[in-house]
Amino acid sequence: MWNLGYALSALGALAVLANSWSAVAETGQRPPPAPTRQESLLRGAVRQLQEPTTLRIMLRQRSEFFDHAVTGSGSYLHRSSPRGLLFKMEWKLAVDDQVTTLQQISDGRFLWLRRDLSEKTRLSRIDLARVQDEWATAAAEPESLLRFPALAFGGIPRLLLELEEHFVFPQAPRSGQLGEMPVWVLRGGWKPDSLRQLWPQRFASPTRGDSRPALPPHVPTHVQIVLEQPTLMPRRIEYLRELAPGNSGSAGEPVRQFRRLLTLEMLEIVRGEPLDETLFFFQPGEGEVIDQTDHYLQNRNRRP
């Protein structure tokens, strides 16, 4: 799920933050009142993303998987339609010394996935109608969590909804600055139920204290989301791995330290511009098309 292949073939959009943590610092100005529930703030962000008929975002990423550095830039387009959310993502990624081009297009009927690496092209598609039918019948099954990469099946709005569903945000949003932009900063960890459902052998029953089993080393322990004030448009999504407690702070409590595994940065956001539906059409040509629908449905419960 959280391995290099997942990042390249399924998303190619999450990465470790390129800038230092100081880029999001406490603002010296008096901030607006913080919302009391971060989950509500995320719902507001989803509404903001869904309200415009069209959305265009320029993206940047950096990540690290099993000592492999991944950097890249890309674009994201979406448009509302009677067939659902149409979207298109294009990425150029550098993995160590190799460059990969990724393209994902959802035309409302199929999700098309194209990957170009070293003059070799791999083209596949997923039947969205079959996936939706599977979701409808598996909605009550606890092991169906995170069945598919959220971003690939519903764009950025669905990604935020998945984060709200599986992470808990115990503290009020923190007001900060991203450059000159005022932002809300949300940080949360996995919900216990999600952990038990995703890794039943490790988290079969609730535990306390240091006896709690550890997540696999490549899996994030926390997520951090940066939302623009007051529009609630997402600007960064970071996946973090908490490290062993460091030196004690001024209050004598251990200082919490995190390593950034993945981050998605949203640099330019344009809402409501005309986007013709032909942008979301895909012509596969005469090359081989691999149907990945069965693969996704059969492996929806696979654990790392």
C-alpha positions as CSV (number, residue, x, y, z in Angstrom):
1,M,0.0,0.0,0.0
2,W,2.6,2.5,1.1
3,N,5.5,1.2,-1.1
4,L,7.4,2.6,-4.0
5,G,5.2,0.9,-6.6
6,Y,2.1,2.3,-5.0
7,A,3.4,5.8,-5.1
8,L,4.5,5.5,-8.8
9,S,1.7,3.5,-10.4
10,A,-1.3,4.5,-8.3
11,L,-0.8,8.1,-7.2
12,G,2.6,9.6,-8.0
13,A,1.3,12.6,-6.0
14,L,2.4,12.2,-2.4
15,A,5.8,13.0,-1.2
16,V,8.2,14.3,1.5
17,L,8.1,18.0,2.0
18,A,10.8,19.8,0.0
19,N,10.9,22.8,2.3
20,S,11.7,22.8,6.0
21,W,9.2,22.7,8.7
22,S,9.8,26.4,9.4
23,A,7.9,27.2,6.2
24,V,4.7,26.8,8.2
25,A,5.4,29.0,11.3
26,E,3.2,30.6,13.9
27,T,1.8,33.9,12.6
28,G,2.6,37.0,14.6
29,Q,-0.8,38.5,13.7
30,R,-3.9,37.8,15.7
31,P,-5.4,34.8,14.0
32,P,-9.1,34.3,13.3
33,P,-10.9,32.0,15.8
34,A,-9.9,28.4,15.2
35,P,-12.6,25.9,14.3
36,T,-13.4,23.5,17.1
37,R,-13.4,20.3,15.0
38,Q,-10.8,19.5,12.5
39,E,-13.0,16.9,10.8
40,S,-15.5,19.7,10.1
41,L,-12.7,21.8,8.7
42,L,-11.9,19.0,6.3
43,R,-15.5,18.7,5.3
44,G,-15.5,22.4,4.5
45,A,-12.4,21.9,2.4
46,V,-14.1,19.1,0.4
47,R,-17.1,21.4,-0.2
48,Q,-14.8,24.1,-1.5
49,L,-13.2,21.7,-3.9
50,Q,-16.5,20.4,-5.1
51,E,-18.3,23.7,-5.5
52,P,-16.6,25.0,-8.7
53,T,-17.5,23.2,-11.9
54,T,-13.8,23.1,-12.8
55,L,-10.5,23.1,-10.9
56,R,-6.9,23.3,-12.1
57,I,-4.0,22.8,-9.7
58,M,-0.2,22.7,-10.3
59,L,1.5,20.1,-8.1
60,R,4.9,19.4,-6.7
61,Q,6.2,16.4,-4.8
62,R,9.1,14.8,-3.1
63,S,9.2,11.5,-1.3
64,E,11.4,8.7,-0.1
65,F,10.5,5.0,-0.2
66,F,12.9,2.3,1.0
67,D,15.9,4.7,0.4
68,H,14.6,5.7,-3.1
69,A,14.1,9.4,-3.5
70,V,11.2,10.5,-5.7
71,T,10.8,14.1,-6.9
72,G,8.4,15.5,-9.5
73,S,5.9,18.1,-10.7
74,G,2.6,17.8,-12.4
75,S,-0.9,19.1,-12.9
76,Y,-4.4,18.1,-11.8
77,L,-7.7,19.0,-13.6
78,H,-11.2,18.1,-12.7
79,R,-14.6,19.0,-14.0
80,S,-18.1,18.1,-12.8
81,S,-20.3,16.2,-15.3
82,P,-23.4,14.0,-15.4
83,R,-21.1,11.0,-15.4
84,G,-19.5,12.1,-12.1
85,L,-16.2,13.8,-11.5
86,L,-13.9,13.8,-14.5
87,F,-10.3,14.4,-13.7
88,K,-6.8,14.3,-15.3
89,M,-3.4,14.1,-13.6
90,E,-0.1,14.2,-15.3
91,W,3.3,13.8,-13.6
92,K,6.9,13.7,-14.5
93,L,8.8,11.9,-11.7
94,A,12.5,11.4,-11.1
95,V,13.2,8.2,-9.2
96,D,16.9,8.1,-8.4
97,D,18.4,8.4,-11.9
98,Q,15.3,7.3,-13.8
99,V,12.5,9.6,-15.2
100,T,8.9,8.3,-15.3
101,T,6.0,10.0,-16.9
102,L,2.6,9.2,-15.4
103,Q,-0.9,10.0,-16.7
104,Q,-4.2,9.3,-15.1
105,I,-7.5,10.2,-16.7
106,S,-11.0,9.4,-15.4
107,D,-13.6,9.9,-18.2
108,G,-16.5,8.8,-16.0
109,R,-16.5,5.3,-17.5
110,F,-12.9,4.1,-17.1
111,L,-9.8,5.2,-15.2
112,W,-6.9,5.2,-17.6
113,L,-3.4,4.7,-16.3
114,R,-0.4,5.3,-18.5
115,R,3.2,5.0,-17.4
116,D,6.2,5.8,-19.7
117,L,9.6,4.6,-18.4
118,S,12.8,4.2,-20.4
119,E,11.0,4.3,-23.7
120,K,8.6,1.6,-22.5
121,T,4.9,2.4,-22.2
122,R,2.4,0.5,-19.9
123,L,-1.2,1.3,-20.5
124,S,-4.0,0.0,-18.3
125,R,-7.6,0.8,-17.3
126,I,-10.0,0.2,-14.5
127,D,-13.8,-0.2,-15.0
128,L,-15.2,2.4,-12.7
129,A,-18.8,1.0,-12.8
130,R,-17.5,-2.4,-11.5
131,V,-15.5,-0.7,-8.8
132,Q,-18.5,1.3,-7.7
133,D,-20.7,-1.8,-7.6
134,E,-18.0,-3.5,-5.4
135,W,-17.9,-0.5,-3.0
136,A,-21.7,-0.7,-2.7
137,T,-21.6,-4.3,-1.7
138,A,-18.5,-4.1,0.5
139,A,-19.3,-0.9,2.3
140,A,-20.1,-2.8,5.5
141,E,-17.1,-5.0,5.4
142,P,-14.5,-3.9,7.9
143,E,-11.6,-5.1,5.8
144,S,-12.6,-3.0,2.8
145,L,-10.9,0.1,4.2
146,L,-8.5,1.9,1.8
147,R,-9.5,-0.6,-0.9
148,F,-8.1,1.6,-3.6
149,P,-5.9,4.7,-3.8
150,A,-8.3,7.5,-2.9
151,L,-6.8,10.1,-5.2
152,A,-7.0,7.8,-8.2
153,F,-10.7,7.1,-7.8
154,G,-12.2,10.5,-6.7
155,G,-9.6,13.1,-7.1
156,I,-8.4,15.4,-4.3
157,P,-11.9,15.7,-2.7
158,R,-12.0,11.9,-2.1
159,L,-8.5,11.9,-0.8
160,L,-9.5,14.4,1.9
161,L,-12.6,12.4,2.8
162,E,-10.5,9.3,3.2
163,L,-8.1,11.2,5.6
164,E,-11.1,12.3,7.6
165,E,-12.4,8.8,7.8
166,H,-9.3,7.1,8.9
167,F,-7.4,9.7,11.0
168,V,-8.4,11.4,14.2
169,F,-7.4,15.0,14.9
170,P,-7.4,15.5,18.7
171,Q,-6.2,19.1,18.8
172,A,-7.7,22.3,17.5
173,P,-6.3,23.5,14.1
174,R,-3.2,25.7,14.5
175,S,-3.1,29.1,12.8
176,G,0.2,29.6,10.8
177,Q,1.8,31.1,7.8
178,L,2.9,29.4,4.6
179,G,5.1,32.1,3.1
180,E,2.8,35.2,3.2
181,M,-0.4,33.0,3.2
182,P,-2.3,32.5,6.4
183,V,-3.2,28.8,6.9
184,W,-4.7,26.3,9.2
185,V,-2.5,23.4,10.1
186,L,-4.1,20.1,11.1
187,R,-2.2,17.1,12.4
188,G,-3.8,13.7,13.2
189,G,-3.0,10.0,13.8
190,W,-4.7,6.8,12.8
191,K,-8.0,6.0,14.3
192,P,-7.7,2.8,16.4
193,D,-10.6,1.1,14.5
194,S,-8.8,1.8,11.2
195,L,-5.6,0.3,12.5
196,R,-7.4,-2.8,13.7
197,Q,-9.1,-3.2,10.3
198,L,-6.1,-2.6,8.2
199,W,-3.7,-4.7,10.2
200,P,-5.8,-7.2,12.2
201,Q,-2.9,-9.4,13.2
202,R,-0.9,-6.5,14.7
203,F,-3.9,-4.6,16.2
204,A,-6.3,-7.4,17.0
205,S,-7.3,-5.8,20.3
206,P,-7.0,-2.4,22.0
207,T,-3.7,-2.0,23.9
208,R,-2.2,0.7,26.0
209,G,1.1,2.4,26.5
210,D,4.3,1.0,25.0
211,S,2.8,-2.4,24.5
212,R,1.0,-1.1,21.4
213,P,2.4,-2.9,18.3
214,A,4.3,-0.8,15.8
215,L,3.3,0.0,12.3
216,P,5.5,-1.4,9.4
217,P,8.5,1.0,9.0
218,H,7.3,2.3,5.7
219,V,3.8,3.3,6.9
220,P,3.2,6.9,8.2
221,T,1.9,7.3,11.7
222,H,0.4,10.8,11.2
223,V,-0.9,13.0,8.5
224,Q,-0.6,16.8,8.4
225,I,-2.8,19.0,6.3
226,V,-2.3,22.7,5.5
227,L,-5.4,24.6,4.4
228,E,-5.5,28.1,3.1
229,Q,-7.4,30.7,5.2
230,P,-10.3,31.5,4.8
231,T,-11.0,29.5,1.6
232,L,-10.0,26.1,3.1
233,M,-8.3,25.2,-0.1
234,P,-5.7,22.5,0.6
235,R,-2.1,23.6,0.0
236,R,-0.1,20.7,1.5
237,I,-0.7,17.1,2.6
238,E,2.2,15.5,4.5
239,Y,2.5,11.9,5.6
240,L,4.7,11.7,8.7
241,R,6.5,9.0,10.6
242,E,6.9,9.7,14.4
243,L,10.4,9.0,15.7
244,A,11.5,7.9,19.1
245,P,11.0,10.6,21.7
246,G,13.9,13.1,21.8
247,N,15.1,15.5,24.5
248,S,12.6,16.9,26.9
249,G,11.0,20.3,26.3
250,S,10.6,23.1,28.8
251,A,7.7,21.4,30.5
252,G,9.7,18.2,30.9
253,E,7.7,16.3,28.3
254,P,9.5,14.4,25.5
255,V,9.8,16.4,22.3
256,R,7.8,14.8,19.5
257,Q,9.8,14.4,16.3
258,F,8.6,13.4,12.8
259,R,10.2,12.3,9.6
260,R,8.4,13.3,6.4
261,L,7.7,10.3,4.2
262,L,5.4,11.9,1.6
263,T,4.0,15.3,0.7
264,L,1.7,16.7,-2.0
265,E,2.1,20.5,-2.5
266,M,-0.5,22.5,-4.4
267,L,1.2,25.5,-5.8
268,E,-1.3,27.2,-8.2
269,I,-5.1,26.8,-7.9
270,V,-7.5,28.1,-10.5
271,R,-11.2,27.7,-10.0
272,G,-14.1,28.0,-12.5
273,E,-12.1,28.4,-15.7
274,P,-13.6,26.8,-18.9
275,L,-12.3,23.2,-19.3
276,D,-13.7,21.4,-22.3
277,E,-14.7,17.8,-21.7
278,T,-12.5,16.7,-24.5
279,L,-9.5,17.2,-22.1
280,F,-10.8,14.2,-20.2
281,F,-11.1,11.9,-23.2
282,F,-8.4,9.3,-23.7
283,Q,-7.6,7.5,-27.0
284,P,-5.6,4.3,-26.2
285,G,-4.5,3.8,-29.8
286,E,-3.5,0.3,-31.0
287,G,-1.2,-0.7,-28.2
288,E,-2.0,-3.3,-25.6
289,V,-4.4,-2.2,-22.9
290,I,-4.3,-4.2,-19.6
291,D,-7.5,-4.4,-17.7
292,Q,-6.6,-3.9,-14.0
293,T,-10.2,-4.1,-12.6
294,D,-9.9,-7.7,-11.4
295,H,-6.5,-7.0,-9.9
296,Y,-7.8,-4.1,-7.8
297,L,-10.9,-6.0,-6.7
298,Q,-9.1,-9.2,-5.8
299,N,-6.4,-7.3,-3.8
300,R,-8.4,-4.7,-2.0
301,N,-7.7,-6.4,1.3
302,R,-4.0,-7.0,0.8
303,R,-1.8,-5.8,3.6
304,P,1.7,-4.5,3.4
